[in-house]
Amino acid sequence: MGKPLADALPLARHVFQEVDDALGQNLTRLMFEGPEEELKLTENTQPALLAVSVAVVRALEDSGLVLTEVAYFVAGHSLGEYSALTIAGSLTLADAARLLKLRGQAMQRAVPSGQGAMAALLGIEVDGAREVCTEAAKGQVCGVANDNGGGQVVISGDKDAVDRAIALAPEKGAKRAIALPVSAPFHCALMAPAAEEMKDVLADANIVAPSVPLVANVTAEPVMDPDTIRSLLVDQVTAMVRWRESILYLRDQGVDTLVELGSGKVLTGLARRIDREMTGQAIESPDDIETFFKEL
């Protein structure tokens, strides 16, 4: 994860080293060599994804393109919101890495291993998914965690309730229901203890106004005020990620091109399913950077 960037680009190596120094751990070695099981622990996954996203941006800047000088907005999915804020200058890389490490640890502590679960419901919209969750809950927590759009909704909650939702979903119109290999049930009420921890941590965090507006997960609306950002980052721990609405907001503001920065191409695919008129490009490797400049 991120190794092609580090092998080819000195600035990327500097980003990974900066994250290692901020965390006081050799996260880079874990990203490059594994073991995968340890990298998948959310306290490691979150800052690792941040590091790759920022490494891509720094590489682009080294080639002469400052994205925040040409972009109208930034947005990030869940932990990606921290990456977006870092890229827009609202958080330093070191502070964002430490915050995500603490966020991951708090989320893992909030629910004992095996007691929570998440699932992706495919071929169903958010209102239908909410009906599934309501019927499956039976006094437990089960709710929509991510409205990803394009007929993909992720649910989260107590494991038994999520298992019931998986069984019930096809009867309610879903084409498929898939349990997700996650270490905790993110973006649901079970994360309330983690939200309280992050409230305390974020109260002391140095957050400044971003250079361009952030379209926030919790509201699907732009925000620039540092105190509002701080509050939304707390709310985000338990709230639904309103990704579909965020992409539609961007479209309504005249945005027609999206650039996905970092590991994977999931968000580019989601955006195309939300609105086929939007174009997107995912950048995660040196080859992607070269292609991007050619097409630019």
C-alpha positions in Angstrom: 0.0 0.0 0.0 1.6 3.2 -1.2 4.9 1.5 -2.1 5.0 2.5 -5.8 4.6 6.1 -4.8 7.5 5.9 -2.3 9.7 4.0 -4.7 9.3 6.6 -7.4 8.8 9.9 -5.6 10.9 11.4 -2.8 8.1 13.7 -1.7 5.9 10.6 -1.1 8.6 9.1 1.1 8.7 12.3 3.1 5.0 12.1 3.7 5.2 8.6 4.9 8.1 9.5 7.2 6.2 12.5 8.6 3.2 10.2 9.5 5.6 7.7 11.1 7.2 10.4 13.2 3.8 11.8 14.2 2.5 8.4 15.3 5.8 7.2 16.8 5.5 3.9 14.9 6.7 2.4 11.7 3.4 2.5 9.9 5.2 2.7 6.5 6.7 -0.7 7.0 3.3 -2.1 7.9 1.8 -0.6 4.8 4.5 -2.0 2.5 5.1 -5.4 4.2 2.2 -6.2 6.4 1.0 -8.3 8.0 -2.3 -7.5 6.4 -4.2 -8.4 9.6 -2.4 -5.7 11.5 -2.8 -3.1 8.8 -6.6 -3.8 8.7 -6.9 -2.8 12.3 -8.8 0.5 12.0 -6.3 2.4 14.1 -3.7 1.6 11.4 -5.9 1.7 8.3 -7.2 5.2 9.0 -3.8 7.0 9.1 -2.4 4.8 6.3 -5.2 5.9 3.9 -4.5 9.5 4.9 -0.8 9.1 4.2 -1.4 7.7 0.7 -3.9 10.5 -0.2 -1.6 13.2 1.0 1.4 11.6 -0.8 -0.5 11.8 -4.1 -1.3 15.4 -3.5 2.2 16.4 -2.6 3.4 14.6 -5.8 1.0 16.6 -7.9 2.1 19.8 -6.2 5.8 18.9 -6.9 4.8 18.6 -10.6 3.3 22.1 -10.5 -0.4 21.5 -9.8 -1.8 22.8 -6.5 -5.2 21.2 -6.5 -6.8 23.6 -4.0 -6.0 26.4 -6.5 -8.1 24.7 -9.2 -10.7 22.8 -7.1 -13.9 24.4 -6.0 -14.6 22.0 -3.2 -13.0 19.1 -1.2 -14.9 16.1 0.2 -13.9 12.8 1.8 -15.8 9.6 2.7 -15.8 8.9 6.4 -12.1 9.0 7.5 -11.4 10.6 4.1 -12.9 13.8 5.5 -9.6 14.2 7.5 -7.6 13.7 4.3 -9.8 16.3 2.6 -9.2 18.8 5.4 -5.5 18.1 5.4 -5.3 18.7 1.6 -7.2 22.0 2.0 -4.9 23.2 4.8 -7.4 22.9 7.7 -5.4 20.3 9.5 -1.6 19.6 9.4 -0.6 16.2 8.2 0.8 15.3 11.6 -2.3 16.4 13.5 -4.6 14.5 11.1 -2.5 11.3 11.5 -2.7 11.5 15.3 -6.4 12.3 15.2 -7.1 9.3 13.0 -5.0 7.0 15.1 -7.0 8.1 18.2 -10.3 7.9 16.2 -9.5 4.3 15.2 -8.6 3.3 18.8 -11.7 5.0 20.2 -13.9 3.2 17.6 -12.4 -0.2 18.4 -12.9 0.4 22.1 -16.5 1.4 21.7 -17.8 -2.1 20.8 -16.1 -5.3 21.9 -14.9 -7.5 19.0 -17.6 -9.7 17.5 -20.5 -7.7 18.9 -21.0 -5.3 16.0 -21.2 -5.7 12.3 -21.8 -3.9 9.0 -23.3 -5.0 5.7 -23.7 -3.7 2.2 -27.2 -3.8 0.7 -27.1 -3.7 -3.1 -29.9 -2.8 -5.5 -31.8 -0.8 -2.9 -32.1 2.9 -2.0 -31.7 4.5 1.4 -35.4 4.6 2.3 -35.8 0.9 1.6 -32.7 0.2 3.6 -34.1 2.1 6.5 -37.2 -0.1 6.4 -35.0 -3.2 6.5 -33.1 -1.8 9.5 -36.3 -0.8 11.4 -37.7 -4.3 11.0 -34.5 -6.1 11.8 -33.6 -4.1 14.9 -36.0 -5.7 17.4 -34.7 -3.5 20.2 -31.1 -3.5 19.0 -29.1 -1.0 17.0 -29.4 -1.3 13.2 -29.2 1.7 11.0 -27.9 3.2 7.7 -24.2 4.0 8.0 -23.4 5.1 4.4 -25.8 6.3 1.7 -23.3 5.6 -1.0 -25.8 6.0 -3.9 -26.3 4.0 -7.1 -28.2 1.4 -5.2 -25.5 0.8 -2.6 -26.4 1.4 1.1 -24.2 0.2 4.0 -25.9 -0.6 7.3 -24.3 -0.9 10.8 -25.2 -2.1 14.3 -25.4 -5.0 16.7 -24.3 -8.2 14.9 -27.5 -10.1 15.5 -29.6 -7.2 14.1 -27.3 -6.8 11.1 -27.6 -10.6 10.4 -31.3 -10.3 10.5 -31.2 -7.4 8.1 -29.0 -9.4 5.7 -31.6 -12.2 5.7 -34.5 -9.7 5.3 -33.1 -7.4 2.7 -33.9 -9.6 -0.4 -37.5 -9.7 0.7 -37.5 -5.9 0.7 -36.1 -5.6 -2.8 -32.3 -5.7 -2.3 -30.5 -7.7 -5.0 -27.8 -8.8 -2.6 -26.8 -8.3 1.0 -23.1 -8.8 1.9 -21.5 -8.9 5.4 -18.5 -6.6 5.4 -15.1 -7.6 7.0 -14.8 -4.7 9.4 -13.4 -4.4 12.9 -16.2 -2.3 14.3 -19.8 -1.1 13.4 -19.0 2.4 12.2 -21.4 5.3 11.8 -24.1 4.1 14.1 -25.3 4.7 17.7 -23.0 2.1 19.1 -20.1 4.5 18.3 -21.4 7.0 20.9 -18.5 6.3 23.3 -16.0 6.9 20.5 -17.8 10.2 19.7 -17.4 11.3 23.3 -13.7 10.5 23.1 -13.3 12.4 19.9 -15.2 15.4 21.3 -12.5 15.7 23.9 -9.6 15.2 21.5 -11.0 17.6 18.8 -11.6 20.3 21.4 -7.8 20.8 21.6 -7.1 20.2 17.9 -5.8 23.1 15.8 -8.3 23.4 13.0 -8.3 26.4 10.7 -10.5 27.4 7.8 -9.9 25.3 4.7 -8.7 27.0 1.5 -11.9 25.7 -0.2 -15.1 24.6 1.3 -15.5 21.0 2.6 -18.7 19.3 1.7 -19.4 17.6 5.0 -20.5 13.9 5.4 -23.0 14.8 8.1 -24.9 17.6 6.3 -23.9 17.2 2.6 -23.4 20.9 2.6 -20.3 23.1 2.4 -18.5 24.3 5.6 -15.5 26.5 6.3 -15.9 27.6 9.9 -13.4 25.8 12.1 -15.7 25.4 15.0 -18.4 23.9 12.8 -15.9 21.6 11.3 -14.9 20.5 14.7 -18.5 19.8 15.7 -19.2 17.9 12.5 -16.2 15.6 12.9 -17.6 14.6 16.3 -21.1 14.0 14.9 -19.7 12.1 12.0 -18.6 9.2 14.3 -22.2 8.1 14.8 -24.0 9.8 11.9 -24.7 8.5 8.4 -22.3 9.4 5.7 -24.5 11.3 3.2 -22.3 10.6 0.2 -25.0 10.4 -2.5 -26.4 13.7 -1.4 -22.8 15.2 -1.3 -22.2 14.2 -4.9 -25.6 15.6 -6.0 -24.8 18.8 -4.1 -21.5 19.1 -6.1 -23.4 18.5 -9.3 -25.9 21.1 -8.5 -23.1 23.6 -8.0 -21.9 23.0 -11.5 -19.1 20.5 -10.7 -18.7 18.0 -13.5 -15.2 16.6 -12.8 -14.1 14.7 -9.7 -10.5 13.7 -8.8 -10.1 10.8 -6.3 -6.8 11.0 -4.5 -5.3 8.0 -2.7 -5.8 4.3 -2.4 -8.4 2.7 -4.6 -11.1 3.8 -7.1 -14.3 3.1 -5.1 -15.5 6.7 -4.9 -15.0 7.4 -8.6 -17.2 4.4 -9.3 -19.8 5.5 -6.8 -20.0 9.0 -8.3 -20.6 7.6 -11.8 -23.5 5.5 -10.5 -24.9 8.5 -8.8 -24.7 10.7 -11.9 -23.4 9.3 -15.2 -22.8 12.8 -16.6 -20.0 13.3 -14.0 -16.5 12.4 -15.0 -13.9 11.2 -12.5 -10.3 10.1 -12.3 -8.7 8.1 -9.5 -5.0 8.8 -8.8 -3.0 6.4 -6.6 0.2 5.6 -8.5 3.0 7.4 -10.4 1.5 6.1 -13.6 -1.9 7.6 -12.7 -0.2 11.0 -12.0 1.5 10.9 -15.4 -1.8 10.0 -17.1 -3.6 12.8 -15.2 -1.2 15.5 -16.4 -1.4 14.2 -20.0 -5.2 14.4 -19.9 -5.2 17.8 -18.0 
